[in-house]
Amino acid sequence: MTERGIAVDLRPARTGLSMTGRRVLFFTLVIATITGVLGLTAFALSGDGLSTLDFLIIVLFAATLPWSVIGFWNATIGFFIMRFARDPVAAVLPAARSVSGKEPITASTAILLCIRNESPERVIRNIEPLMADLAAGGVGERFHLYVLSDTDQAAIAAQEDASFAALAKQWEGRLALTYRRRADNVGFKAGNVWDFCERWGERHDLAITLDADSFMPAAAILRLVRIMQADANIGILQGLVVGLPSTSAFARIFQFGMRLGMRSWTIGSAWWQGDCGPYWGHNAAVRLKPFIAHCRLPEIERRGPLGGPILSHDHLEAVLMRRAGYEVRALPEEELGWEENPPTLLEFIRRDLRWCQGNMQYWPFLRLPGLLPVSRFQIAFALIWFLASPAWIGLLLVITAAVALKGPAQFVRPGTGHLLLVVILVMWFAPKLATVLDVLSRADARRAFGGTARFLSSVVVETMFFLLLSPIMWVGHTMFLGGLLFGRTIGWIGQTRDDHAVPLSLAVHNLWPQALLGIATVAVLAVTAPSAIPYALFIAGGPLLAIPLAVITAQPAAARLLLRLGIGRLPEETAPPPPLRALALPAVEAARPR
């Protein structure tokens, strides 16, 4: 396969028996684990024989297991690679071995910054350090920054025109900048990128894709470009993305957990996915010729709420790139870029529901001809991610009814039930446990997270937060999926990125269904089987406390307390990399020794 023409050879010599063996082993472990857990479940429920209600519980539980079990094995494999591989990155991305960091930059690379109704000052704050470092490194002429705006608010559009014109003039002769605003954001972000491809795509070899909240240092972009130069078979190279240090209490706790889980998950999944890796739509390098030739997304026929442009474009672009014969690879290094996370629970839910709607548009693509089995699995897995939520809520309702009718002792064998709960929790937390064990075994890693005491305290806080947040999101997904049946959609909505308080009235307005579910569950069990309440709280606790959680984690006082105690501290706060220092982030400044 060459850079020119249509790629048709999938190169079994590179991905053959070794990769096939990994995939066979992985799915054997997954299927065996699901079978074993379901067998344990059936035994736990069979104390008085298996009733229709018991079979319904088993079916619902089976629907939740693929996500949990796959996460467990991704994390387990990732942990062993992190701990015992001489070079964990090269173990899952062989092309990384061939790059020393001194290779000349020969590819013409477009940096695509997609924005919509964003503060130009915030965007420039994130992009100007990158421009400065590329120019200082003597490679500015090999890069061209395209600010691709879909802004539809006149006041912000006027600010963009003035701000980016001034920025382009400031950097003239050192690094080219083109600003373009579309009057209509047809196709949403994918349409925004495709408009670039039609106008300027043929001028460049590669593109670096950035979101409005992305921050990538020049060293990260140069590393992606060098690997793409070294291996012409790679069509998309996805860098690991971590959370940007934040002062918001919600974002701090969330992205600390994200930091714990992402690396082991990504390394483990890259070990068996290999050349059928992920694309998350930003902080990645894309080879433009095959992308333009093969990755244009069709518009779904406009019948029903899932018709029209595809919201979640990235998964489909990855499988189309792989279908064309090019590899899609992950580079699991934590210094490759950061992103801002939503500052409040309500903003987080809004973003997640957009992803939910976008992923539900994948159904027709399960039958797309020419996809490799792993690519087809990735589409199904993106659907399972959200479809498991109604199963969890169904489990809560059915188990509550069963316990209320039978009593805890008659409903489940106590010893087996406790064992099953431990198994579930281990699978839930496996990606984070893998990193916790890895950090605790390394003195330098413990120091980077602020010391052992701060790190363990943060782990405890994040664990409680995760147990509350997950079922809140399950309720939200369930309601939204139900609404899709009646035509409810969310569309492409903007995000509020700045810290802000959430009034109690707003939290009640948005989260009363979650609260009602939690209160009803606990009330039923309080009357019929009080001893079951502690177990029910693993799912019902989050909805029960959803309203105070939304309000408290958005409070400035809560944020100040977490910063003062060092809860949720990231390595970038303990020892900020030079590119992050240029941003003067409040969270980084607050963590500096005084």
PEKA-V310644 format. One record per residue. RES is the residue in three letters. SS is DSSP state (hx for helix, st for strand, lp for the rest). BURIAL is + if it has 16 or more other C-alpha atoms within 10 Angstrom, else -. Layout:
# PEKA-V310644
res & ss & burial
RES & SS & BURIAL
RES & SS & BURIAL
This chain:
# PEKA-V310644
res & ss & burial
MET & lp & -
THR & lp & -
GLU & lp & -
ARG & lp & -
GLY & lp & -
ILE & lp & -
ALA & lp & +
VAL & lp & -
ASP & lp & -
LEU & lp & +
ARG & lp & -
PRO & hx & -
ALA & hx & -
ARG & hx & -
THR & hx & -
GLY & lp & -
LEU & hx & -
SER & hx & -
MET & hx & +
THR & hx & -
GLY & hx & -
ARG & hx & -
ARG & hx & +
VAL & hx & -
LEU & hx & -
PHE & hx & +
PHE & hx & -
THR & hx & -
LEU & hx & -
VAL & hx & +
ILE & hx & -
ALA & hx & -
THR & hx & +
ILE & hx & +
THR & hx & -
GLY & hx & -
VAL & hx & +
LEU & hx & +
GLY & hx & -
LEU & hx & +
THR & hx & +
ALA & hx & +
PHE & hx & +
ALA & hx & +
LEU & hx & +
SER & hx & +
GLY & hx & -
ASP & hx & -
GLY & lp & -
LEU & lp & -
SER & lp & -
THR & hx & -
LEU & hx & -
ASP & hx & +
PHE & hx & -
LEU & hx & -
ILE & hx & +
ILE & hx & +
VAL & hx & -
LEU & hx & +
PHE & hx & +
ALA & hx & +
ALA & hx & +
THR & hx & +
LEU & hx & +
PRO & hx & +
TRP & hx & +
SER & hx & +
VAL & hx & +
ILE & hx & +
GLY & hx & +
PHE & hx & +
TRP & hx & +
ASN & hx & +
ALA & hx & +
THR & hx & +
ILE & hx & +
GLY & hx & +
PHE & hx & +
PHE & hx & +
ILE & hx & +
MET & hx & +
ARG & hx & -
PHE & hx & -
ALA & lp & -
ARG & lp & -
ASP & lp & -
PRO & hx & +
VAL & hx & +
ALA & hx & -
ALA & hx & +
VAL & hx & +
LEU & lp & +
PRO & hx & -
ALA & hx & +
ALA & hx & +
ARG & hx & -
SER & hx & -
VAL & lp & +
SER & lp & -
GLY & lp & -
LYS & lp & -
GLU & lp & -
PRO & lp & -
ILE & lp & +
THR & lp & -
ALA & lp & +
SER & lp & -
THR & st & +
ALA & st & +
ILE & st & +
LEU & st & +
LEU & st & +
CYS & st & +
ILE & st & +
ARG & lp & +
ASN & lp & +
GLU & lp & +
SER & lp & -
PRO & hx & +
GLU & hx & -
ARG & hx & -
VAL & hx & +
ILE & hx & +
ARG & hx & -
ASN & hx & +
ILE & hx & +
GLU & hx & +
PRO & hx & +
LEU & hx & +
MET & hx & +
ALA & hx & +
ASP & hx & +
LEU & hx & +
ALA & hx & +
ALA & hx & -
GLY & lp & -
GLY & lp & -
VAL & lp & +
GLY & hx & +
GLU & hx & -
ARG & hx & +
PHE & st & +
HIS & st & +
LEU & st & +
TYR & st & +
VAL & st & +
LEU & st & +
SER & st & +
ASP & lp & +
THR & lp & +
ASP & lp & -
GLN & lp & -
ALA & hx & -
ALA & hx & -
ILE & hx & -
ALA & hx & +
ALA & hx & -
GLN & hx & -
GLU & hx & +
ASP & hx & -
ALA & hx & -
SER & hx & -
PHE & hx & +
ALA & hx & -
ALA & hx & -
LEU & hx & +
ALA & hx & +
LYS & hx & -
GLN & hx & -
TRP & lp & +
GLU & lp & -
GLY & lp & -
ARG & lp & +
LEU & lp & +
ALA & st & +
LEU & st & +
THR & st & -
TYR & st & +
ARG & st & +
ARG & st & +
ARG & lp & -
ALA & lp & -
ASP & lp & -
ASN & lp & +
VAL & lp & -
GLY & lp & +
PHE & hx & +
LYS & hx & +
ALA & hx & +
GLY & hx & +
ASN & hx & +
VAL & hx & +
TRP & hx & +
ASP & hx & +
PHE & hx & +
CYS & hx & +
GLU & hx & -
ARG & hx & -
TRP & hx & -
GLY & hx & +
GLU & hx & -
ARG & hx & -
HIS & lp & +
ASP & lp & +
LEU & st & +
ALA & st & +
ILE & st & +
THR & st & +
LEU & st & +
ASP & lp & +
ALA & lp & +
ASP & lp & +
SER & st & +
PHE & st & +
MET & lp & +
PRO & lp & +
ALA & hx & +
ALA & hx & +
ALA & hx & +
ILE & hx & +
LEU & hx & +
ARG & hx & +
LEU & hx & +
VAL & hx & +
ARG & hx & +
ILE & hx & +
MET & hx & +
GLN & hx & +
ALA & hx & +
ASP & lp & -
ALA & lp & -
ASN & lp & +
ILE & st & +
GLY & st & +
ILE & st & +
LEU & st & +
GLN & st & +
GLY & st & +
LEU & lp & +
VAL & lp & +
VAL & st & +
GLY & st & +
LEU & lp & +
PRO & lp & +
SER & lp & +
THR & lp & +
SER & lp & +
ALA & hx & +
PHE & hx & +
ALA & hx & +
ARG & hx & +
ILE & hx & +
PHE & hx & +
GLN & hx & +
PHE & hx & +
GLY & hx & +
MET & hx & +
ARG & hx & +
LEU & hx & +
GLY & hx & +
MET & hx & +
ARG & hx & +
SER & hx & +
TRP & hx & +
THR & hx & +
ILE & hx & +
GLY & hx & +
SER & hx & +
ALA & hx & +
TRP & hx & +
TRP & hx & +
GLN & hx & +
GLY & lp & +
ASP & lp & +
CYS & st & +
GLY & lp & +
PRO & lp & +
TYR & lp & +
TRP & lp & +
GLY & lp & +
HIS & lp & +
ASN & lp & +
ALA & st & +
ALA & st & +
VAL & st & +
ARG & st & +
LEU & hx & +
LYS & hx & +
PRO & hx & +
PHE & hx & +
ILE & hx & -
ALA & hx & -
HIS & hx & +
CYS & lp & +
ARG & lp & +
LEU & lp & +
PRO & lp & -
GLU & lp & -
ILE & st & -
GLU & lp & -
ARG & lp & -
ARG & lp & -
GLY & lp & -
PRO & lp & +
LEU & lp & +
GLY & lp & -
GLY & st & +
PRO & lp & +
ILE & lp & +
LEU & lp & +
SER & lp & +
HIS & lp & +
ASP & hx & +
HIS & hx & +
LEU & hx & +
GLU & hx & +
ALA & hx & +
VAL & hx & +
LEU & hx & +
MET & hx & +
ARG & hx & +
ARG & hx & +
ALA & lp & +
GLY & lp & +
TYR & lp & +
GLU & st & +
VAL & st & +
ARG & st & +
ALA & st & +
LEU & st & +
PRO & lp & +
GLU & lp & +
GLU & lp & -
GLU & lp & +
LEU & lp & +
GLY & lp & +
TRP & st & +
GLU & st & +
GLU & lp & +
ASN & lp & +
PRO & lp & +
PRO & lp & +
THR & lp & +
LEU & hx & +
LEU & hx & +
GLU & hx & +
PHE & hx & +
ILE & hx & +
ARG & hx & +
ARG & hx & +
ASP & hx & +
LEU & hx & +
ARG & hx & +
TRP & hx & +
CYS & hx & +
GLN & hx & +
GLY & hx & +
ASN & hx & +
MET & hx & +
GLN & lp & +
TYR & lp & +
TRP & hx & -
PRO & hx & -
PHE & hx & -
LEU & hx & -
ARG & hx & -
LEU & lp & -
PRO & lp & -
GLY & lp & -
LEU & lp & +
LEU & lp & -
PRO & hx & -
VAL & hx & +
SER & hx & +
ARG & hx & +
PHE & hx & -
GLN & hx & +
ILE & hx & +
ALA & hx & +
PHE & hx & +
ALA & hx & +
LEU & hx & +
ILE & hx & +
TRP & hx & -
PHE & hx & +
LEU & hx & +
ALA & hx & +
SER & hx & +
PRO & hx & +
ALA & hx & +
TRP & hx & +
ILE & hx & +
GLY & hx & +
LEU & hx & +
LEU & hx & +
LEU & hx & +
VAL & hx & +
ILE & hx & +
THR & hx & +
ALA & hx & +
ALA & hx & +
VAL & hx & +
ALA & hx & +
LEU & hx & -
LYS & hx & -
GLY & lp & +
PRO & hx & +
ALA & hx & -
GLN & hx & -
PHE & hx & +
VAL & lp & +
ARG & lp & +
PRO & hx & -
GLY & hx & -
THR & hx & -
GLY & hx & +
HIS & hx & -
LEU & hx & -
LEU & hx & +
LEU & hx & -
VAL & hx & -
VAL & hx & -
ILE & hx & +
LEU & hx & -
VAL & hx & +
MET & hx & +
TRP & hx & +
PHE & hx & +
ALA & hx & +
PRO & hx & +
LYS & hx & +
LEU & hx & +
ALA & hx & +
THR & hx & +
VAL & hx & +
LEU & hx & -
ASP & hx & +
VAL & hx & +
LEU & hx & +
SER & lp & -
ARG & lp & -
ALA & hx & -
ASP & hx & -
ALA & hx & +
ARG & hx & +
ARG & hx & +
ALA & hx & +
PHE & lp & +
GLY & lp & +
GLY & lp & +
THR & hx & +
ALA & hx & -
ARG & hx & +
PHE & hx & +
LEU & hx & +
SER & hx & -
SER & hx & +
VAL & hx & +
VAL & hx & -
VAL & hx & +
GLU & hx & +
THR & hx & +
MET & hx & -
PHE & hx & +
PHE & hx & +
LEU & hx & +
LEU & hx & +
LEU & hx & +
SER & hx & +
PRO & hx & +
ILE & hx & +
MET & hx & +
TRP & hx & +
VAL & hx & +
GLY & hx & +
HIS & hx & +
THR & hx & +
MET & hx & -
PHE & hx & +
LEU & hx & +
GLY & hx & -
GLY & hx & -
LEU & hx & +
LEU & lp & -
PHE & lp & -
GLY & lp & -
ARG & lp & -
THR & lp & +
ILE & lp & +
GLY & lp & +
TRP & lp & +
ILE & lp & -
GLY & lp & -
GLN & lp & +
THR & lp & -
ARG & lp & +
ASP & lp & -
ASP & lp & +
HIS & lp & -
ALA & lp & -
VAL & lp & +
PRO & lp & -
LEU & hx & -
SER & hx & -
LEU & hx & -
ALA & hx & +
VAL & hx & +
HIS & hx & -
ASN & hx & +
LEU & hx & +
TRP & hx & +
PRO & hx & +
GLN & hx & +
ALA & hx & +
LEU & hx & -
LEU & hx & +
GLY & hx & +
ILE & hx & +
ALA & hx & -
THR & hx & +
VAL & hx & +
ALA & hx & -
VAL & hx & +
LEU & hx & +
ALA & hx & -
VAL & hx & -
THR & hx & +
ALA & lp & +
PRO & hx & -
SER & hx & -
ALA & hx & +
ILE & hx & +
PRO & hx & -
TYR & hx & -
ALA & hx & +
LEU & hx & +
PHE & hx & +
ILE & hx & +
ALA & hx & +
GLY & hx & +
GLY & hx & +
PRO & hx & +
LEU & hx & +
LEU & lp & +
ALA & hx & +
ILE & hx & +
PRO & hx & +
LEU & hx & +
ALA & hx & +
VAL & hx & +
ILE & hx & +
THR & lp & +
ALA & lp & +
GLN & lp & +
PRO & hx & -
ALA & hx & -
ALA & hx & +
ALA & hx & +
ARG & hx & +
LEU & hx & -
LEU & hx & +
LEU & hx & +
ARG & hx & -
LEU & hx & -
GLY & lp & +
ILE & lp & +
GLY & lp & +
ARG & lp & +
LEU & lp & +
PRO & hx & +
GLU & hx & +
GLU & hx & +
THR & hx & +
ALA & lp & +
PRO & lp & +
PRO & lp & -
PRO & hx & -
PRO & hx & +
LEU & hx & +
ARG & hx & -
ALA & lp & -
LEU & lp & +
ALA & lp & -
LEU & lp & -
PRO & hx & -
ALA & hx & +
VAL & hx & +
GLU & hx & -
ALA & hx & -
ALA & hx & +
ARG & lp & -
PRO & lp & -
ARG & lp & -
